[in-house]
Amino acid sequence: MIMRFLVASWILSAAFAALAQGPERLVYYSDYFSFIGEDAQGKVAFALDTNRGQDGEEFLAEHFVVLHDERKGWVRLSGNGKYPNPAGVLAAIPDSKDFAFQGSAEKGMTVKSSTNRIELEAAPIPKVLERRQESATYWLGSAAATLRWDARTVPGRVIYEYLHRPGYNRLSRTYFGQWRDFHGLYLRIEGGGDFYLHRRDPGDEEPLTGSLLGFMVFDSRSGVVRELSIDVAGRSHALGFYRWPQAWRGSFQLGGETYRFELTLTERDVVRNWVIGGFSMGIARGELRRGGEVRKLYGLAELIL
């Protein structure tokens, strides 16, 4: 009886110790750069999502990268997937064999890839939207940027998304139902501004990042949008038991004025297909209206269904 009690006490102590250590040993960081620019040869879209985290004694890191040229279409790049993080770099972005990082988002940052002949240089990025939940942080912003690719120098804008979440690591663990019908739109406004929004299944309420969220930066009109609404205006067939979003329309308010937008997906690159859902990147084109003012929209659409 005494032995059973001692064994039970040891198991309970070990369990409580593991729970106590868990949040400190499980953490996730993500930096997402979405660039849209244009030169004499046309528009270029480049996105790099670089993630890292810790799970116990294991340190993981991963890149997801896409490049789209308006004339050439999707351009395959090296560096996609997980890569070693032996030094356990977390707060900063660990370099890989394909990408190196200098500076910080707040002070200005340079991303270089000699294997892909790409360099992204971003000006200091001010925070437009920031949310905190206990020790977790999520913020978004945008700034002027330049993409150097092969012999081209493409001026443009970058939308930046940062996430730090303790007690979580999607690189090592599976979280079912977290990305239900997620639509992320990273758009450049004609004339040199940015419009970002994301929506997900309303039943998948996520307190930190939100189920419906957006911001706009354009001249003096900048900030988190209010009264945001977005409808999926059309869908297309997928190779499975789901349908891809193909068009959107919606509205929002900023600075006491009402804006309306319409978007259509003109190109799609399917990254993953799970039959009951999928992950794709696309090129979205459309218009942003305020009264009689009309501005063209162009950018990347990230879809996880």
C-alpha distance (Angstrom), angle and dihedral (degrees) to the residues before:
residue distance angle dihedral
M1 . . .
I2 3.78 . .
M3 3.82 90.1 .
R4 3.82 91.4 51.9
F5 3.79 89.7 49.9
L6 3.81 91.8 49.9
V7 3.82 92.4 47.8
A8 3.81 91.7 47.5
S9 3.79 90.7 48.6
W10 3.80 91.4 49.9
I11 3.84 91.6 50.3
L12 3.80 92.1 48.9
S13 3.81 91.7 47.1
A14 3.81 91.2 50.2
A15 3.81 91.3 48.0
F16 3.81 93.1 50.4
A17 3.81 90.5 45.8
A18 3.81 90.7 52.6
L19 3.78 91.0 48.8
A20 3.79 90.7 48.5
Q21 3.79 92.0 51.2
G22 3.79 96.1 39.4
P23 3.83 101.6 86.0
E24 3.82 91.7 46.9
R25 3.80 92.0 50.5
L26 3.80 97.8 42.0
V27 3.81 116.7 65.8
Y28 3.81 140.7 140.8
Y29 3.82 134.4 -156.7
S30 3.80 128.8 -173.8
D31 3.82 134.9 -177.8
Y32 3.80 117.2 -173.4
F33 3.82 121.8 -169.1
S34 3.81 118.3 -170.6
F35 3.81 114.0 -177.6
I36 3.81 127.9 -171.8
G37 3.78 119.6 -179.1
E38 3.78 143.7 150.2
D39 3.79 138.2 -147.9
A40 3.81 134.6 166.6
Q41 3.82 89.8 -69.8
G42 3.80 94.8 55.3
K43 3.78 141.9 -98.5
V44 3.80 124.5 -26.0
A45 3.81 127.9 -164.7
F46 3.80 121.5 -165.9
A47 3.80 128.1 175.5
L48 3.79 129.8 -178.1
D49 3.79 121.7 -177.8
T50 3.78 109.7 -173.0
N51 3.80 118.0 -173.7
R52 3.78 136.2 178.5
G53 3.76 138.5 168.3
Q54 3.77 150.1 158.2
D55 3.79 129.1 -114.6
G56 3.78 111.3 178.3
E57 3.79 107.9 -56.4
E58 3.80 92.9 -15.2
F59 3.81 123.6 97.6
L60 3.80 116.9 -165.5
A61 3.80 135.2 -174.2
E62 3.80 134.6 -176.4
H63 3.80 141.1 -179.1
F64 3.77 127.9 -155.0
V65 3.81 112.3 -171.6
V66 3.82 135.9 173.6
L67 3.80 134.3 174.7
H68 3.79 127.4 -168.3
D69 3.79 126.9 -172.7
E70 3.79 116.8 -162.7
R71 3.82 91.3 -134.0
K72 3.82 103.0 30.5
G73 3.80 99.1 38.1
W74 3.81 122.2 -145.1
V75 3.80 114.4 4.6
R76 3.82 117.1 -156.5
L77 3.80 114.5 -130.4
S78 3.79 134.2 -167.0
G79 3.79 120.6 -115.4
N80 3.79 105.2 56.1
G81 3.79 115.5 142.4
K82 3.79 139.1 25.7
Y83 3.80 121.4 -25.0
P84 3.84 135.2 -176.2
N85 3.80 121.0 -81.1
P86 3.83 101.4 -177.9
A87 3.81 94.3 157.2
G88 3.81 90.9 56.2
V89 3.81 94.1 -125.8
L90 3.81 109.4 179.7
A91 3.81 115.9 148.3
A92 3.82 91.4 47.8
I93 3.80 123.1 44.4
P94 3.83 111.0 -95.9
D95 3.80 115.0 -130.7
S96 3.79 119.8 -117.8
K97 3.80 130.5 -163.2
D98 3.82 87.9 -94.6
F99 3.82 104.1 38.2
A100 3.81 134.7 38.3
F101 3.80 126.2 -171.8
Q102 3.81 131.2 -151.0
G103 3.80 128.6 -178.3
S104 3.79 127.2 -2.2
A105 3.78 137.0 -82.3
E106 3.81 92.6 -109.7
K107 3.82 95.0 49.4
G108 3.79 101.0 32.0
M109 3.76 128.9 -76.6
T110 3.79 140.9 -142.9
V111 3.80 124.3 -158.5
K112 3.81 116.0 -166.8
S113 3.79 131.5 -171.4
S114 3.80 116.1 178.5
T115 3.82 91.6 179.6
N116 3.81 90.7 57.6
R117 3.84 95.8 33.4
I118 3.81 89.3 -125.3
E119 3.78 133.4 135.3
L120 3.80 124.5 177.9
E121 3.79 117.0 -166.0
A122 3.80 116.7 -171.7
A123 3.80 128.0 -172.1
P124 3.82 118.0 -129.9
I125 3.80 107.4 -62.2
P126 3.81 116.7 -137.2
K127 3.79 118.5 -148.3
V128 3.78 111.0 -107.4
L129 3.78 97.0 170.3
E130 3.81 127.2 20.8
R131 3.78 132.0 174.6
R132 3.79 131.3 -179.0
Q133 3.78 130.6 -168.6
E134 3.79 113.5 -177.6
S135 3.84 102.7 -55.3
A136 3.83 95.5 -17.9
T137 3.83 120.7 102.3
Y138 3.80 132.9 -163.7
W139 3.79 124.2 177.3
L140 3.79 140.8 164.3
G141 3.77 135.1 -162.6
S142 3.79 143.8 146.6
A143 3.79 139.8 -142.3
A144 3.79 145.4 165.5
A145 3.80 114.1 -69.9
T146 3.80 142.2 173.4
L147 3.79 127.1 -141.8
R148 3.80 118.3 -156.9
W149 3.78 110.5 -163.9
D150 3.79 122.0 169.5
A151 3.82 104.1 -45.3
R152 3.80 94.2 -22.4
T153 3.80 127.8 102.0
V154 3.80 108.1 -162.0
P155 3.83 119.5 -170.5
G156 3.77 116.9 -153.1
R157 3.77 147.7 112.5
V158 3.80 135.0 -71.4
I159 3.79 128.3 -148.5
Y160 3.80 111.7 -153.2
E161 3.80 128.3 -159.0
Y162 3.83 123.9 -171.6
L163 3.79 130.1 -170.8
H164 3.81 131.1 179.8
R165 3.79 114.0 177.1
P166 3.82 124.6 171.3
G167 3.81 118.3 -157.2
Y168 3.80 90.9 32.3
N169 3.81 138.3 84.0
R170 3.79 120.9 166.6
L171 3.83 90.4 -175.6
S172 3.81 91.5 69.2
R173 3.82 104.5 22.2
T174 3.79 137.4 48.3
Y175 3.80 120.9 -124.6
F176 3.78 109.0 -168.1
G177 3.79 118.8 -145.4
Q178 3.79 94.8 9.5
W179 3.83 98.1 120.7
R180 3.78 104.1 40.3
D181 3.80 113.1 163.4
F182 3.81 94.1 -22.5
H183 3.82 117.5 -178.5
G184 3.82 117.3 -175.0
L185 3.83 117.4 -176.8
Y186 3.82 120.5 -168.5
L187 3.80 106.5 -175.1
R188 3.77 138.9 175.2
I189 3.80 118.0 -143.8
E190 3.79 117.2 -137.4
G191 3.79 107.2 -103.1
G192 3.79 96.9 37.3
G193 3.81 112.5 -60.9
D194 3.78 139.9 113.1
F195 3.79 136.7 -124.9
Y196 3.80 120.3 -171.2
L197 3.77 129.2 178.5
H198 3.76 139.7 157.4
R199 3.76 134.0 -172.2
R200 3.75 133.2 -177.8
D201 3.79 137.1 179.8
P202 3.83 105.5 -56.0
G203 3.80 88.3 -132.8
D204 3.81 88.7 61.5
E205 3.80 95.2 70.0
E206 3.79 109.1 -179.9
P207 3.83 111.1 -171.5
L208 3.81 96.5 -159.4
T209 3.82 102.2 45.6
G210 3.81 98.2 19.3
S211 3.78 131.7 -137.7
L212 3.84 93.4 -105.6
L213 3.78 120.0 26.3
G214 3.79 140.5 146.9
F215 3.79 148.8 156.4
M216 3.79 138.3 -164.8
V217 3.80 130.9 -152.5
F218 3.81 115.8 -170.5
D219 3.80 124.0 140.7
S220 3.80 106.9 -55.5
R221 3.79 91.2 -20.6
S222 3.78 103.0 91.2
G223 3.76 137.6 130.7
V224 3.78 145.4 80.0
V225 3.80 110.0 -37.2
R226 3.81 121.2 -122.5
E227 3.80 132.5 -149.2
L228 3.80 89.6 20.5
S229 3.79 115.5 -176.6
I230 3.78 127.6 173.8
D231 3.79 130.7 179.3
V232 3.77 127.5 -168.0
A233 3.80 100.2 -122.7
G234 3.80 95.8 -172.6
R235 3.79 143.8 4.7
S236 3.80 134.4 -161.0
H237 3.80 132.2 -150.6
A238 3.79 121.3 -87.4
L239 3.80 130.8 -164.4
G240 3.77 93.3 -97.6
F241 3.78 144.8 29.9
Y242 3.79 95.7 -48.7
R243 3.82 140.9 61.8
W244 3.80 129.3 -125.3
P245 3.82 119.4 -122.4
Q246 3.79 107.8 -111.9
A247 3.82 105.6 174.4
W248 3.79 140.0 16.1
R249 3.77 138.4 -166.7
G250 3.77 130.7 -178.3
S251 3.77 149.2 127.5
F252 3.79 142.4 -123.9
Q253 3.78 141.7 178.3
L254 3.78 129.3 -120.6
G255 3.78 128.1 167.7
G256 3.78 91.7 -1.7
E257 3.81 92.7 -57.8
T258 3.80 130.0 110.1
Y259 3.80 122.3 -127.8
R260 3.79 128.1 -169.6
F261 3.78 127.9 -162.8
E262 3.78 140.1 -171.7
L263 3.81 124.9 -167.3
T264 3.79 136.6 -177.6
L265 3.79 127.7 -167.3
T266 3.80 106.8 -126.9
E267 3.83 100.2 174.7
R268 3.78 133.8 22.9
D269 3.81 135.0 -166.5
V270 3.81 112.5 -165.7
V271 3.80 108.6 -145.0
R272 3.82 99.4 175.2
N273 3.79 135.4 7.8
W274 3.81 118.6 -164.8
V275 3.84 94.4 174.0
I276 3.81 90.9 -123.4
G277 3.80 90.4 51.5
G278 3.77 143.5 -9.2
F279 3.80 149.4 -156.5
S280 3.79 122.7 -125.4
M281 3.78 142.4 159.9
G282 3.78 121.0 -142.2
I283 3.78 145.8 175.1
A284 3.81 114.3 -112.3
R285 3.80 125.2 -163.1
G286 3.77 128.7 -176.1
E287 3.78 149.4 111.5
L288 3.79 138.1 -78.5
R289 3.82 116.4 -151.5
R290 3.79 133.3 -165.0
G291 3.78 111.8 172.8
G292 3.81 104.7 -55.6
E293 3.81 94.0 -17.3
V294 3.82 115.0 103.5
R295 3.80 125.1 -173.4
K296 3.80 127.8 -177.5
L297 3.80 118.7 -119.6
Y298 3.79 125.1 -152.1
G299 3.78 130.8 168.0
L300 3.78 153.1 97.5
A301 3.79 127.6 -46.6
E302 3.81 119.2 -157.2
L303 3.80 112.3 -161.9
I304 3.82 125.8 -173.2
L305 3.81 114.8 175.4
